[in-house]
Amino acid sequence: MNKVLEKIDIHNLGNNLLRSLWVIIHLTTKEKDRFTQSEISNYLVEDCKIETSRQAIDNAFKSKDAKGLINKNKKGFKIMQLGIDFLLNSTKSKEVYFFESGNEFKTKRIELKSLFIKEPSEIYLCDPYIDVSTLDVVHEIFPKSSSIKILTQKITSKLKGNFERQVEALIRDGYDIEVRKYDKNEIHDRYIITDKEMFLSGNSLNFLGKKDSFIIRLGADMRTTVLEVFNRRWKVANEI
């Protein structure tokens, strides 16, 4: 078996995209590295005894999550390095990073940016309490090319309207950023979701560098579940 798959049980993978990536890696040889949806679904059904279909595999490959993970041509689908990284990261239920207080913020910024598999095009940030310092972190860490959505319950601002003015300043500077307030008292955890990843933070980002902080990388299944919750709350949250 390919060394990439030695510790990965396909029956523990939670969706067709992850299973399909596993199959492509498993079946790849020097002579053949591309496979059709039918070949993948047949292997899952016949060899792995996992119920699926060609259409289900096709839908998985057309999903937003699959972008950049695979390459398609007339012969079929080939897995890219990003796809291998995505599969490996998805099977790490907990990968913990510790950020010690006292170091310069610039060091923390570099460390946090280095956690991302690639520069994200979409960022979803959820934090029950934010302030202007949160926007400073956004400015330092997230690229202007990213679409950034921030969901919170409470915005702390010493001067009335100061937070809103800072958001407008970021937009004028070229950032695609939107902040919404969710009225119900249901947000407790702090997390960042990107195109391919999810991170759970022990502290708010505005405390990065001020307090000891733990950031945990979670698997793809958890990312999908939490993103659905984020989007549901985002739809009913109030624009600032």
Wavefront OBJ file of the C-alpha trace (Angstrom):
o trace
v 0.000 0.000 0.000
v 1.135 3.556 -0.713
v 2.940 4.997 2.330
v 0.529 7.951 2.327
v -2.318 5.550 3.118
v -0.635 3.308 5.681
v -2.453 4.838 8.654
v -5.684 5.784 6.872
v -8.646 3.404 6.967
v -10.937 4.290 4.066
v -13.941 3.130 6.095
v -13.273 5.936 8.583
v -13.404 8.639 5.905
v -16.654 10.533 6.121
v -17.463 11.595 2.558
v -17.068 10.636 -1.090
v -14.433 13.260 -1.838
v -12.041 11.892 0.779
v -12.762 8.307 -0.243
v -12.163 9.135 -3.913
v -8.824 10.775 -3.151
v -7.868 7.676 -1.170
v -8.794 5.405 -4.091
v -6.825 7.450 -6.634
v -3.704 7.287 -4.468
v -4.209 3.579 -3.806
v -4.654 2.675 -7.481
v -1.944 4.956 -8.889
v 1.045 3.223 -10.484
v 3.871 4.327 -12.765
v 1.786 3.198 -15.726
v -1.556 4.700 -14.676
v -2.316 7.753 -12.542
v -5.724 8.865 -13.852
v -9.078 7.290 -13.107
v -12.676 7.902 -14.149
v -15.636 8.321 -11.826
v -16.807 4.825 -12.808
v -13.451 3.239 -11.980
v -13.419 4.942 -8.592
v -17.017 4.064 -7.714
v -16.566 0.459 -8.870
v -13.509 0.050 -6.662
v -15.356 1.492 -3.677
v -18.320 -0.829 -4.186
v -16.562 -4.034 -5.258
v -13.313 -3.917 -3.281
v -14.098 -1.700 -0.292
v -17.759 -2.706 0.101
v -18.767 0.957 0.371
v -22.084 1.866 -1.207
v -21.808 4.712 -3.707
v -22.313 5.504 -7.393
v -20.624 7.126 -10.354
v -22.916 10.145 -9.958
v -22.005 10.511 -6.286
v -18.301 10.600 -7.167
v -18.969 13.098 -9.944
v -20.845 15.354 -7.510
v -17.960 15.156 -5.043
v -15.461 16.213 -7.711
v -17.682 19.139 -8.745
v -17.984 20.468 -5.192
v -16.173 23.613 -4.059
v -14.098 21.536 -1.653
v -12.514 19.645 -4.561
v -11.073 22.744 -6.221
v -7.320 22.387 -6.677
v -7.217 18.855 -5.267
v -7.499 16.995 -8.570
v -6.724 17.511 -12.241
v -9.049 16.330 -15.002
v -8.439 15.432 -18.632
v -9.955 12.967 -21.119
v -8.326 10.008 -19.370
v -9.795 10.836 -15.978
v -8.789 12.405 -12.678
v -5.311 12.685 -11.199
v -4.643 13.705 -7.610
v -2.496 16.793 -7.018
v -0.152 17.411 -4.091
v -2.772 19.689 -2.537
v -5.192 16.753 -2.656
v -2.713 14.510 -0.864
v -2.178 17.188 1.792
v -5.937 17.650 2.130
v -6.493 13.930 2.692
v -3.698 13.713 5.247
v -4.876 16.791 7.141
v -8.481 15.574 7.167
v -7.469 12.422 9.019
v -5.702 14.330 11.768
v -8.566 14.722 14.203
v -6.458 17.016 16.366
v -3.270 18.836 15.469
v -2.428 21.300 18.232
v -0.279 24.416 17.915
v 0.848 26.440 20.918
v 1.508 30.185 20.709
v 3.381 31.405 23.766
v 2.653 34.867 25.109
v 5.363 37.481 25.225
v 6.743 37.057 21.709
v 6.343 39.877 19.231
v 3.059 39.959 17.354
v 4.929 39.750 14.043
v 6.227 36.328 15.078
v 2.697 35.165 15.885
v 1.464 36.437 12.526
v 4.078 34.447 10.625
v 3.360 31.335 12.700
v -0.403 31.567 12.157
v -0.131 32.178 8.408
v 2.152 29.152 8.120
v -0.658 26.864 9.319
v -2.661 27.296 6.123
v -2.177 24.684 3.387
v -2.368 27.468 0.819
v -3.425 31.096 0.618
v -7.189 30.916 1.199
v -9.714 32.518 -1.134
v -12.510 32.287 1.455
v -12.230 32.862 5.205
v -14.985 32.455 7.786
v -14.107 33.791 11.231
v -16.401 33.201 14.204
v -15.688 34.837 17.561
v -18.298 35.778 20.188
v -16.398 38.948 21.170
v -14.398 41.117 18.786
v -12.942 44.625 18.734
v -10.678 46.807 16.608
v -7.709 44.581 17.508
v -9.460 41.746 15.668
v -9.359 43.837 12.501
v -5.640 44.469 13.052
v -5.081 40.702 13.023
v -7.193 40.359 9.868
v -5.072 43.046 8.215
v -1.830 41.346 9.244
v -2.733 37.720 8.504
v -5.370 37.465 5.774
v -4.651 38.418 2.133
v -6.694 41.050 0.319
v -7.620 38.439 -2.275
v -9.643 36.520 0.339
v -13.368 36.931 0.855
v -13.637 37.421 4.632
v -16.796 36.931 6.698
v -16.742 37.642 10.438
v -19.599 36.456 12.655
v -19.862 37.664 16.254
v -22.270 38.334 19.108
v -20.688 41.447 20.568
v -18.466 44.221 19.238
v -16.504 46.161 21.842
v -15.570 49.703 20.879
v -14.406 52.483 23.208
v -15.513 55.119 20.729
v -18.955 54.827 19.155
v -18.712 53.907 15.491
v -14.952 53.340 15.609
v -15.175 49.642 14.711
v -17.453 50.343 11.760
v -15.087 53.054 10.508
v -12.164 50.630 10.672
v -14.113 48.055 8.639
v -14.837 50.731 6.034
v -11.130 51.630 5.992
v -10.211 48.006 5.256
v -12.742 47.922 2.424
v -11.280 51.122 0.944
v -7.866 49.486 1.225
v -9.064 46.647 -1.001
v -10.261 44.031 1.486
v -13.419 42.043 0.742
v -14.701 41.911 4.323
v -18.138 41.774 5.928
v -19.044 41.631 9.626
v -22.393 40.512 11.032
v -23.842 40.270 14.548
v -25.804 37.201 15.592
v -28.405 38.056 18.237
v -28.908 34.657 19.867
v -26.583 33.628 22.694
v -25.365 30.489 20.898
v -21.802 31.358 19.862
v -19.209 30.114 22.331
v -16.273 28.768 20.306
v -13.758 30.701 18.242
v -12.769 29.251 14.902
v -11.422 30.002 11.436
v -12.634 28.126 8.364
v -10.896 28.426 4.992
v -11.407 26.748 1.612
v -9.930 23.464 2.796
v -9.289 23.750 6.537
v -10.709 24.555 9.951
v -8.929 25.818 13.053
v -10.345 26.018 16.576
v -8.793 28.750 18.723
v -8.632 28.755 22.506
v -8.486 32.566 22.590
v -9.851 35.367 20.468
v -7.476 36.483 17.725
v -7.221 39.909 19.330
v -5.334 38.244 22.209
v -2.773 36.669 19.882
v 0.607 37.557 21.358
v -0.905 38.802 24.618
v -1.899 35.468 26.159
v -0.839 31.844 25.738
v -2.983 30.409 22.957
v -3.783 27.003 21.518
v -4.970 26.552 17.939
v -6.233 23.135 16.851
v -6.516 22.007 13.234
v -9.661 19.897 12.805
v -10.615 17.377 10.128
v -12.559 17.932 6.919
v -15.746 16.350 8.271
v -15.853 18.784 11.178
v -15.159 21.671 8.795
v -18.159 20.737 6.644
v -20.489 20.441 9.643
v -19.424 23.701 11.295
v -19.474 25.635 8.010
v -23.119 24.646 7.564
v -23.877 26.080 11.024
v -21.916 29.253 10.239
v -23.807 29.801 6.979
v -27.171 29.196 8.647
v -26.449 31.782 11.331
v -24.907 34.181 8.825
v -28.155 34.337 6.853
v -30.129 35.634 9.850
v -27.381 37.773 11.412
v -27.504 41.574 11.200
v -25.113 43.571 9.052
v -23.194 46.224 10.965
l 1 2 3 4 5 6 7 8 9 10 11 12 13 14 15 16 17 18 19 20 21 22 23 24 25 26 27 28 29 30 31 32 33 34 35 36 37 38 39 40 41 42 43 44 45 46 47 48 49 50 51 52 53 54 55 56 57 58 59 60 61 62 63 64 65 66 67 68 69 70 71 72 73 74 75 76 77 78 79 80 81 82 83 84 85 86 87 88 89 90 91 92 93 94 95 96 97 98 99 100 101 102 103 104 105 106 107 108 109 110 111 112 113 114 115 116 117 118 119 120 121 122 123 124 125 126 127 128 129 130 131 132 133 134 135 136 137 138 139 140 141 142 143 144 145 146 147 148 149 150 151 152 153 154 155 156 157 158 159 160 161 162 163 164 165 166 167 168 169 170 171 172 173 174 175 176 177 178 179 180 181 182 183 184 185 186 187 188 189 190 191 192 193 194 195 196 197 198 199 200 201 202 203 204 205 206 207 208 209 210 211 212 213 214 215 216 217 218 219 220 221 222 223 224 225 226 227 228 229 230 231 232 233 234 235 236 237 238 239 240
